[in-house]
């Protein structure tokens, strides 16, 4: 089954609510209309209702079953409750006046809807840079218990092949503990997308074939990840060919259950992860779907500012799937 056919089947009927802070953007409301029409999610658009409706009329689409919230006309009692909740969440780091100013930003407003459980997830970034989406999520939703850093993963899909590559978006040079967290969270992401997780901790060395601080870091991360998630098949350090090619895996790491059969690839730092997924995308003709933010208490996804309506539609489906416990 195609990845998105499977995800649609998973989320349909779950009534997951996804808030889109950039509701006046045509790519956003077009995707939201499609999601609502297909009964996949219950979209919430943030923005001036009159402006959204004027732009929608030009595109000749229906916003039936799409909710519009204008932060400027949000009921005073609800707005005050939001202010009080954010002041409390920031634990003295921001005054009431500062919080009121923060909530003028649609990304903070949308993130608070998720935090207050008025939405299950958020998708933003078609207009705003990554930091504008990630910062409120980190400050308000925060990371899950036991997770100190968020990370980014891509689903790499080609025909019937499907893999997870991480971290390909967030952590520039993760230490061993962070790398272990990325491995465990990537295994959980794999399960969401119906990939049986076999996690390879990648390096330029396989089982001690080379030495150096970079190798030691991956070895330590592997041990920590195995301790954190003993039920998941995680192994390292492995070169990519040892992780991916059965004959090479059997030769270089004969005792490994992961070598030659990996489905989740954890890169030692962002540079190699970013290069790796783009090589697979451009030379291997894989579709790179993401980035998926991992490790948050509730799902928030960051779009590329060059995202198309189709990209918004797909990311929303993936984000809703993350919201299903």
DABELQUI-V247071 format. One record per helix or strand. SS is the DSSP state (alpha for helix, beta for strand). FROM is the first residue (numbers start at 0). LEN is the number of residues. If there is no record, write none. Layout:
{{SS:FROM:LEN} {SS:FROM:LEN}}
This chain:
{{alpha:2:9} {beta:16:4} {alpha:25:12} {beta:41:5} {alpha:48:11} {beta:66:3} {alpha:70:3} {alpha:75:15} {alpha:95:7} {alpha:105:10} {beta:120:4} {alpha:129:12} {beta:142:1} {beta:150:8} {beta:160:6} {alpha:175:17} {beta:197:5} {alpha:212:16} {beta:232:6} {alpha:239:5} {alpha:245:7} {beta:263:3} {alpha:269:13} {beta:286:8} {beta:295:1} {beta:299:3} {alpha:308:14}}
